[in-house]
Each structure stands twice: as structure tokens, then as C-alpha cells.
């Protein structure tokens, strides 16, 4: 008899090494000020790696820039990259945060990935980073 959920094993082994599009930045002219920028992506989509069905989410990124701010056109292209990619919700929130921090080195950032219900279950994954 096969092991329960054996189909999930190894599906996301290389997620941390995933080559995503570059996120561009621009120089913050107010690095001496503490302020917050919110980026909302209300129509985010990716694919469930198990079923191949689409997942829909609202992604919210709140951050306090230091020397650089995120350039939004490149960030949009970054998010579109996930449209046809199979990725677990938990991995997505972590990957976005790691790539975001690598791009702009903010004072702090919070990524919230709020997925629409699938099978009657709604998933929200939150991850934060502080310098």
C-alpha cells in the first residue's frame, strides 16, 4: 500500500534555488526618514504543484525602505513569473520575501500571501524580516 501523501515528497526541493526575474530598485531620496510603502497584488496567480490547478491570492508587501525602493514595473514582471509555476503557498511567501530583501535591503518588510479558499480552506502565510 502506498504511503499517504507520498506524492508531495520532493515536489519543492529546489524552490530556494529557483531563478526568478531580477527586481530592480531606485535610490531612495529620503533614507533619513522612516516611512512605509505598501504594495498590493490583488490578482496574483500561481499553480498548485500537486493538482496543477490555479491558485489565486492577494499578496501584500509592507516595507520601510533604507537606501533603495523597489521599482514597480520589474516587480510586476517578477510576480508574473509565478503565473505558470507550481509552488506551495508557504514556499511562495518565503521566496518573495527573500528575493525582496536581496533586491532592496529594507529596514523591515512583511509579506502576506492570502490565498482564496481551495477545498473549503483559506490559507494566509505571513513572513517578516527586520535588519
Backbone bond lengths (Angstrom), bond angles and torsions (degrees), N, CA, C in turn:
res aa  C-N    CA-C-N  psi(-1)  N-CA   C-N-CA  omega(-1)  CA-C   N-CA-C  phi
1 X - - - 1.458 - - 1.535 108.33 -
2 X 1.375 119.75 131.70 1.460 122.06 -178.55 1.520 111.92 -67.25
3 X 1.338 114.74 151.46 1.468 120.10 177.53 1.516 109.58 -67.72
4 X 1.326 115.77 142.69 1.458 121.34 177.70 1.529 109.10 -63.54
5 X 1.337 117.48 134.85 1.462 125.24 178.73 1.534 113.18 61.60
6 X 1.318 117.94 19.90 1.464 120.41 179.84 1.526 110.76 -58.75
7 X 1.331 117.66 -25.84 1.453 121.91 -179.64 1.517 114.46 -66.13
8 X 1.316 118.69 -13.81 1.465 121.03 179.62 1.520 112.12 -87.07
9 X 1.312 116.72 -23.93 1.467 121.30 -176.04 1.526 110.93 -59.67
10 X 1.308 115.98 124.08 1.446 121.72 175.76 1.520 116.02 83.05
11 X 1.328 118.14 -2.28 1.460 120.10 -177.66 1.528 113.02 -62.54
12 X 1.313 117.12 -30.09 1.467 120.36 -173.45 1.526 112.53 -125.52
13 X 1.319 117.57 27.11 1.468 120.96 -176.29 1.521 113.56 -56.74
14 X 1.315 117.78 -36.48 1.462 121.65 -174.20 1.536 113.22 -101.32
15 X 1.330 117.97 14.61 1.468 120.13 -174.79 1.529 112.69 -59.88
16 X 1.322 118.16 -33.98 1.469 120.05 -179.32 1.528 111.90 -72.35
17 X 1.332 117.27 -20.20 1.466 121.58 179.02 1.526 112.60 -98.14
18 X 1.309 116.71 5.91 1.460 122.13 -178.11 1.529 110.47 -59.20
19 X 1.329 116.70 127.73 1.470 122.37 179.36 1.521 109.28 -86.57
20 X 1.315 115.48 106.01 1.460 122.03 -178.36 1.529 109.92 -102.45
21 X 1.333 117.93 161.10 1.466 120.36 176.94 1.535 111.29 -59.95
22 X 1.328 115.76 150.09 1.458 122.39 -179.57 1.531 109.69 -68.20
23 X 1.319 115.87 138.08 1.464 122.04 174.61 1.532 106.54 -100.60
24 X 1.323 115.57 118.00 1.462 120.31 179.93 1.528 110.46 -83.55
25 X 1.325 114.83 159.65 1.467 121.52 179.42 1.527 109.48 -134.65
26 X 1.306 116.08 166.70 1.462 122.15 172.31 1.528 108.30 -135.23
27 X 1.341 116.15 154.01 1.466 122.11 -173.94 1.523 110.53 -70.40
28 X 1.323 114.71 125.54 1.462 123.15 177.06 1.529 109.06 -71.54
29 X 1.313 117.16 124.54 1.464 121.08 178.97 1.530 112.51 -85.82
30 X 1.320 117.75 -1.43 1.457 122.77 179.11 1.531 111.77 -127.82
31 X 1.326 118.67 48.76 1.468 120.13 -177.76 1.533 112.98 -66.93
32 X 1.323 116.62 -15.19 1.462 120.96 178.56 1.527 112.12 -84.37
33 X 1.321 117.82 -6.58 1.470 123.38 -178.96 1.523 110.08 -106.08
34 X 1.312 115.14 144.17 1.467 120.93 174.92 1.520 107.21 -99.15
35 X 1.341 116.90 116.39 1.453 121.30 177.95 1.525 108.80 -147.81
36 X 1.314 115.73 167.29 1.463 121.49 -175.05 1.518 110.71 -118.44
37 X 1.307 116.00 137.54 1.463 123.27 173.17 1.525 107.07 -114.53
38 X 1.328 116.72 133.84 1.471 122.03 176.39 1.522 109.04 -114.41
39 X 1.299 116.13 131.12 1.462 122.51 175.93 1.526 106.53 -119.02
40 X 1.322 116.67 122.86 1.465 121.77 177.26 1.515 109.48 -113.34
41 X 1.321 115.66 133.26 1.459 122.55 175.28 1.532 106.09 -121.36
42 X 1.344 117.25 89.28 1.468 120.34 -172.72 1.524 115.03 -77.60
43 X 1.321 118.34 -11.09 1.463 120.71 -177.30 1.520 111.67 -122.59
44 X 1.321 116.69 37.57 1.462 121.47 -179.50 1.524 109.87 -69.04
45 X 1.337 115.97 139.50 1.465 119.90 175.33 1.518 110.43 -136.28
46 X 1.315 114.17 147.19 1.462 123.35 171.03 1.524 106.09 -147.95
47 X 1.310 116.33 -171.62 1.464 120.79 -176.46 1.533 109.52 -120.21
48 X 1.325 116.39 141.22 1.464 120.58 172.44 1.531 107.56 -70.79
49 X 1.342 117.80 123.14 1.469 119.41 -177.31 1.530 113.20 -68.77
50 X 1.298 117.35 -17.30 1.469 120.76 -178.58 1.535 111.76 -88.35
51 X 1.350 115.63 -46.04 1.464 119.10 -174.09 1.524 113.74 -100.21
52 X 1.336 117.12 -20.63 1.450 120.80 -175.38 1.518 113.51 79.51
53 X 1.329 116.76 4.11 1.463 121.26 179.84 1.523 110.33 -85.97
54 X 1.337 117.74 154.65 1.463 119.90 -178.98 1.530 112.09 -72.70
55 X 1.331 114.89 145.33 1.459 123.00 171.81 1.520 106.91 -113.10
56 X 1.322 116.13 136.84 1.462 121.85 179.88 1.523 108.39 -116.18
57 X 1.339 115.56 138.80 1.459 118.85 -175.84 1.521 111.61 -149.20
58 X 1.318 113.99 160.36 1.456 122.30 166.49 1.527 105.20 -106.13
59 X 1.326 115.70 120.66 1.459 120.61 177.25 1.522 106.89 -104.85
60 X 1.321 116.70 129.43 1.467 121.58 176.87 1.517 108.16 -122.72
61 X 1.320 114.85 128.91 1.459 121.15 177.55 1.517 107.51 -122.16
62 X 1.321 115.56 121.76 1.462 121.82 176.26 1.520 106.28 -115.95
63 X 1.341 116.53 130.43 1.454 118.06 -179.60 1.517 111.83 -149.90
64 X 1.314 114.63 157.38 1.455 122.72 174.20 1.523 106.66 -112.02
65 X 1.336 117.41 110.62 1.454 119.34 -176.94 1.524 112.19 -70.89
66 X 1.316 114.32 152.77 1.453 120.61 172.75 1.533 106.03 -107.43
67 X 1.302 118.45 -99.12 1.467 121.67 -177.80 1.527 113.24 -86.05
68 X 1.340 117.37 -21.34 1.464 120.65 -175.88 1.526 111.84 -134.59
69 X 1.347 114.38 151.41 1.463 122.54 173.52 1.528 108.02 -115.88
70 X 1.300 115.83 154.90 1.465 121.68 179.41 1.527 110.05 -75.55
71 X 1.324 115.33 134.11 1.460 121.08 175.61 1.530 106.95 -85.13
72 X 1.323 116.61 122.53 1.463 121.03 -167.50 1.533 115.18 -70.62
73 X 1.329 118.94 -33.59 1.460 118.57 179.90 1.528 110.72 -64.05
74 X 1.324 116.92 -44.52 1.469 119.23 178.91 1.529 110.51 -66.58
75 X 1.328 116.02 -33.39 1.466 118.34 178.81 1.531 110.55 -69.00
76 X 1.314 116.57 -35.91 1.468 119.90 175.50 1.529 110.11 -61.33
77 X 1.329 116.86 -44.27 1.464 120.30 178.30 1.531 110.62 -63.59
78 X 1.311 115.92 -36.70 1.463 121.29 175.82 1.531 110.24 -59.06
79 X 1.332 117.08 -47.56 1.473 119.68 -177.56 1.526 111.78 -68.46
80 X 1.334 117.64 -33.94 1.464 120.73 179.17 1.533 111.03 -64.82
81 X 1.322 116.67 -28.48 1.463 121.80 177.53 1.537 111.64 -52.40
82 X 1.325 117.28 -35.14 1.469 121.93 -176.30 1.525 113.13 -77.51
83 X 1.306 118.19 -11.23 1.461 122.47 -173.45 1.527 113.51 -53.17
84 X 1.319 117.75 -38.62 1.467 121.76 -178.28 1.521 112.64 -113.14
85 X 1.320 116.29 20.53 1.459 121.24 -176.39 1.526 110.87 -105.55
86 X 1.324 115.91 133.22 1.453 120.45 174.15 1.528 109.59 -81.36
87 X 1.340 116.76 118.29 1.464 120.50 -178.25 1.530 109.59 -152.66
88 X 1.320 115.59 138.13 1.461 120.17 176.69 1.519 110.30 -70.74
89 X 1.312 117.00 150.27 1.467 122.70 -178.58 1.525 111.65 -54.93
90 X 1.304 115.75 -44.94 1.468 121.06 -177.23 1.527 111.16 -64.47
91 X 1.321 115.93 -40.03 1.453 120.14 179.58 1.522 111.26 -69.64
92 X 1.315 116.65 -36.30 1.454 120.47 179.67 1.527 111.20 -60.53
93 X 1.328 117.57 -49.97 1.469 120.60 -178.81 1.522 111.05 -60.83
94 X 1.301 117.20 -41.10 1.466 120.73 179.05 1.523 111.93 -67.81
95 X 1.322 117.94 -41.57 1.462 121.76 -179.29 1.524 110.93 -65.96
96 X 1.329 116.80 -44.62 1.464 119.87 178.48 1.531 109.93 -59.69
97 X 1.323 117.41 -45.64 1.459 119.63 -179.66 1.524 111.51 -61.82
98 X 1.306 117.68 -46.35 1.470 120.42 -178.95 1.529 111.56 -62.13
99 X 1.330 117.80 -42.30 1.460 120.69 179.36 1.525 111.28 -68.33
100 X 1.326 116.81 -37.38 1.464 122.35 179.59 1.530 110.42 -64.21
101 X 1.328 116.13 -46.98 1.474 121.20 179.37 1.522 110.10 -63.14
102 X 1.304 117.00 -42.64 1.468 120.74 179.76 1.536 110.90 -61.26
103 X 1.330 116.66 -37.18 1.462 120.82 -177.26 1.522 113.33 -72.42
104 X 1.334 118.29 -46.08 1.467 118.29 -170.16 1.526 116.03 -123.80
105 X 1.314 118.72 -5.37 1.471 121.70 178.74 1.532 112.32 47.26
106 X 1.326 118.22 60.99 1.469 120.48 -178.08 1.528 112.01 -72.19
107 X 1.318 116.10 164.57 1.469 120.35 173.95 1.532 109.04 -62.72
108 X 1.329 114.99 -43.69 1.460 121.58 174.52 1.519 108.37 -155.73
109 X 1.313 115.73 158.02 1.462 121.08 176.97 1.529 108.52 -151.57
110 X 1.314 114.54 146.09 1.464 121.62 176.52 1.526 107.45 -131.61
111 X 1.325 116.37 124.99 1.464 122.74 177.18 1.524 107.87 -109.86
112 X 1.327 115.64 125.58 1.459 121.22 175.93 1.520 107.96 -120.88
113 X 1.317 116.87 120.79 1.468 123.42 177.97 1.522 107.24 -111.20
114 X 1.328 115.51 107.82 1.469 121.41 -177.50 1.530 108.30 -108.78
115 X 1.336 115.20 105.09 1.461 121.18 -175.37 1.517 111.65 -89.98
116 X 1.335 115.55 142.63 1.455 120.94 175.38 1.525 108.70 -62.57
117 X 1.331 116.48 153.36 1.470 118.84 -179.55 1.531 112.53 -58.37
118 X 1.328 113.55 140.57 1.461 121.97 174.00 1.518 106.02 -132.30
119 X 1.311 116.93 121.69 1.461 120.47 -177.38 1.523 111.79 63.67
120 X 1.342 116.50 28.81 1.459 120.74 178.53 1.521 113.95 82.43
121 X 1.328 118.30 6.46 1.471 121.19 -179.15 1.521 109.14 -121.10
122 X 1.322 115.18 127.28 1.462 121.81 176.13 1.524 108.21 -99.00
123 X 1.326 116.87 135.45 1.464 121.53 -178.96 1.520 109.64 -116.80
124 X 1.337 116.08 132.96 1.459 122.10 172.00 1.518 107.27 -127.99
125 X 1.340 115.39 125.99 1.465 120.71 179.03 1.520 107.50 -119.78
126 X 1.331 116.39 129.70 1.467 122.36 -179.67 1.515 109.20 -125.38
127 X 1.325 114.94 136.97 1.452 119.94 175.13 1.516 108.84 -141.17
128 X 1.343 116.19 141.69 1.454 121.93 -178.70 1.514 111.55 -125.33
129 X 1.322 114.93 156.08 1.460 122.69 175.13 1.525 107.82 -138.52
130 X 1.313 116.33 137.57 1.467 122.29 174.49 1.511 108.02 -134.15
131 X 1.350 114.81 138.19 1.474 119.89 176.10 1.496 111.15 -64.01
